[in-house]
Amino acid sequence: MKEELSVLIQAQYPLIYLVTSEEERAEQAIATIAQMKPPRRVFVWTVTHGMVEYGQPRHVTQHNTVSPEAAIEWVMNRQKDPQRDSSIFIFKDLHPFIESPATTRWLRDAIASFKGTQKTIILMSPVQTIPIELEKEVVVLDFALPDMAELNQVLTQHLDPSRARRLTTEAREKLLRAALGLTKDEAEKVYRKAQVTNGRLTESEVDIILSEKKQLIRRNGILEYIEEDETIDSIGGLEELKRWLKQRSNAFTERAREYGLPQPKGMLILGVPGCGKSLIAKTTSRLWGLPLLRLDMGRVYDGSMVGRSEANLRNALKTAESISPVILFIDELDKAFAGSTGSADSDGGTSSRIFGSFLTWMQEKTSPVFVMATANRVERLPGEFLRKGRFDEIFFVDLPTPEERQEIFKIHIGKRRRDVARFDLEQLAKVSDGFSGAEIEQGLIASMYEAFAQEREFTQLDIIAAIKATQPLSRTMTEQVTALRDWARQRARPAASSVAEYQRMEF
């Protein structure tokens, strides 16, 4: 980005819009560019102090330049001989005034007068506001957040020299990756916080650094930071899916890049409701050691003004990219984009535009954002979502096998009682044929309520009675489950190891 900015300034682009909240860091970058041949002077305008030369005290201000129109006029008239004036003029937070007819006109006049000169106006603001009159004249740049090299400098400044030598390469990489997505000031503050909290800065302080990222998510409002206490081993069955995820637990490290591996894009998990799809997504966060963000599509849609929903999605995806590597979780994708194929009559095409924007982002993204999506009704998903290359893999989570049901009972009973051995898990697995993992858990809870009301310990018979009193989804929605299985048999990879092995043998 700095190289792009340098090229634009040297190519005599008259108006550049720099979107950033890091004023000091951006000013330093511009001042460095200004030292290149031919050297340029740098002036900074604010509505509080007017025009001040960069590096000078704020009270050394140019006369009568607090008004935006007066400041632009001063820029135009500063030197009558344009060949002698090579300057860069930074206007901070001009966006509240830029749509004023007078300010817009003065900017257009300045652009016209800059032709053939070394003058450049840079509008620096965290908010992008461009009136239609300036759209053909301005170049918009996003000032990138600090990369690993810059964050390494910040980390080195906060490390004691003796401890810096003891910090392993992997520990340093974890501390730096945890801070990716933060501004330089935020990184400095969170490194100081980690030192104050524990008196030192080591690999174990990654959680403190990640807490700063939670603040970014809360400010966004559309993304939700999810923390999951369960591990992937607390999920019964799905061994093929677990194996696939464990193979990629180090996929976002520099070691993987050096080996030549591409960054994983994402995965789609289809299946019967209640079979652990959402829990797999949540526990992957702990397995990979990455933050988990849930994209709430309900919050994306905003009918208050035209284009607002699309802007919400762009901001959410930009926030996810800024704190990457990260897992972006979209639950029940079939509901989120079900109406995208024919929404012109119902919502003016908003759903179609959002769907198109999301597909484009998935196709073109280069940042390490791993998309984990779940769906129950595959027939509702647009075909574009399911084509090869959009996701790394499409997994199908079927109803648990007898062996998996035994494991599920063992896990849920073990969470609530230590004496699992007094239960006949094989019998419970036979009785619960056709039940999902969620239905098995609810049956167990129902048996516990029954025994609790009678002030006694629950037994095998209580669980069997609760199971037999329940009608599973596989029986109430047989047609839907059968259709899903038929679709997935040739198009998706089975999550259960036994089914996957059978299909490999069959092939």
Secondary structure, DSSP 8 states (H G I E B T S, - for coil): -HHHHHHHHHTT-SEEEEE-S-HHHHHHHHHHHHTSSS--EEEEEETTTEEEETTS-TTSB-TT--SHHHHHHHHHHS-SSGGG--EEEEEET-TTTTTSHHHHHHHHHHHHHTTTSS-EEEEEESS----GGGTTT-EEEE-----HHHHHHHHHHHS-HHHHHHS-HHHHHHHHHHHTTS-HHHHHHHHHHHHHHHSS--GGGHHHHHHHHHHHHHHHSSEEEE-----GGGS-S-HHHHHHHHHTTTTTSHHHHHHT-----EEEEEE-TTSSHHHHHHHHHHHHT--EEEE-HHHH--TTSTTHHHHHHHHHHHHHHHT-SEEEEES-HHHHSGGGGS-HHHHTTHHHHHHHHHHHHHHH--S-EEEEEEES-GGGS-HHHHSBTTBSEEEEE-S--HHHHHHHHHHHHHHH-S-GGGS-HHHHHHHTTT--HHHHHHHHHHHHHHHHHTTS---HHHHHHHHHT---HHHHTHHHHHHHHHHHHHHSEESSHHHHHHHHHH-
